[in-house]
Amino acid sequence: MIENPLLIEVFTSQPPCSGGRLVKKMMKEIEEKYGEKIKIEIHEGMTERLREYSIETTPAIVIDRDIRIIGVAPSMQTLEDALKEAGL
């Protein structure tokens, strides 16, 4: 088992908008591809975690505690590039 999986936090509105639904779907594909190398947490609505990051626009994707994507549903390529930049 991987000791320190890369943390991916996804923030969506509640209920999720079309962008949020797309991002959640993409996370399932990412999880299937990378398995134990990553840990995905989905946060819906106004959560304490959202406030901690001072995120005001969703969807947002935080990788390894670094806000990487905000306000848009990225392409799969953009998401994979962000994961690579984070060390995956």
C-alpha positions in Angstrom: 0.0 0.0 0.0 1.1 3.5 -0.8 2.1 5.3 2.5 1.2 8.8 1.6 -1.4 9.0 -1.1 -1.8 12.3 -2.9 -4.8 14.1 -1.4 -7.3 15.5 -3.9 -10.1 17.6 -2.5 -13.1 18.4 -4.7 -15.5 21.2 -3.8 -18.9 21.5 -5.4 -22.1 23.4 -4.7 -25.0 21.7 -3.1 -26.8 20.4 -5.1 -23.8 20.2 -7.6 -24.1 22.3 -10.7 -23.3 20.8 -14.1 -19.6 21.6 -13.6 -19.6 19.9 -10.2 -21.3 16.8 -11.5 -18.7 16.6 -14.3 -15.8 17.0 -11.9 -17.2 14.2 -9.7 -17.5 12.0 -12.7 -13.9 12.7 -13.6 -12.8 11.8 -10.1 -14.3 8.3 -10.5 -12.1 7.9 -13.6 -9.0 9.3 -11.9 -9.7 6.9 -8.9 -9.9 3.9 -11.2 -6.7 5.0 -13.0 -4.5 5.8 -9.9 -6.1 3.7 -7.2 -4.1 3.7 -3.9 -1.8 6.5 -5.1 -4.5 9.0 -4.4 -7.1 9.8 -1.8 -10.2 11.8 -3.0 -12.4 13.8 -0.7 -15.6 15.3 -2.0 -17.0 18.4 -0.2 -20.5 19.6 -1.1 -21.9 22.9 -0.2 -20.6 25.4 2.3 -18.2 23.4 4.4 -15.7 24.4 7.0 -13.0 23.1 4.6 -14.2 25.4 1.9 -13.8 28.4 4.3 -10.4 27.2 5.3 -9.2 27.5 1.7 -11.2 30.8 1.2 -12.8 29.3 -1.9 -15.7 31.4 -3.2 -16.3 29.7 -6.5 -17.0 26.0 -7.3 -16.2 23.6 -8.7 -12.7 23.7 -7.2 -10.0 21.1 -7.0 -7.3 21.2 -4.4 -4.4 18.9 -4.8 -2.0 18.3 -2.0 -3.4 21.4 -0.1 -2.7 23.6 -3.2 -5.7 25.2 -5.0 -5.1 24.0 -8.6 -8.4 24.5 -10.4 -11.2 26.9 -9.4 -14.5 27.9 -11.1 -14.4 25.5 -14.0 -14.7 21.8 -14.8 -11.2 21.1 -16.3 -10.5 18.9 -19.2 -9.2 15.5 -18.3 -5.8 16.5 -19.7 -5.7 19.7 -17.5 -6.6 17.6 -14.5 -3.9 15.0 -15.3 -1.3 17.7 -15.8 -2.2 19.2 -12.4 -1.8 15.8 -10.8 1.6 15.4 -12.5 2.7 18.8 -11.3 1.8 17.8 -7.8 4.1 14.8 -8.0 1.8 11.9 -9.1 
